[in-house]
Amino acid sequence: MEDTREFYYEPDENEELSSEVVTAVAKAHDEDVLEQEWIINEDINTDALDGLFQDNNLKMTLQFEADTTTATITSGRDGSPIIKIESHR
């Protein structure tokens, strides 16, 4: 049976969302961002991801599988993204 752990991460508003997703996945796996093997642009169109929540005016949820995780990005009350990582390691 897999052990699933949940992590919540509020991105820095000065960073691209795609970079913050990479950071959140690394933290969920207790890995250094630069040393992790997962490369986001092999699974996700980073320009599209960054553009979805760019102006903090969309109220939506986006979910995808990446590097033995389920990443869910939701809009907070002010429209800013909140990243939830479910680690399946």
Secondary structure, DSSP 8 states (H G I E B T S, - for coil): ----EEEEE---TTS-HHHHHHHHHHHHTT--TTT-S--GGGTS-HHHHHHHTTTS----EEEEEETTEEEEEEE-TTS-EEEEEEE--
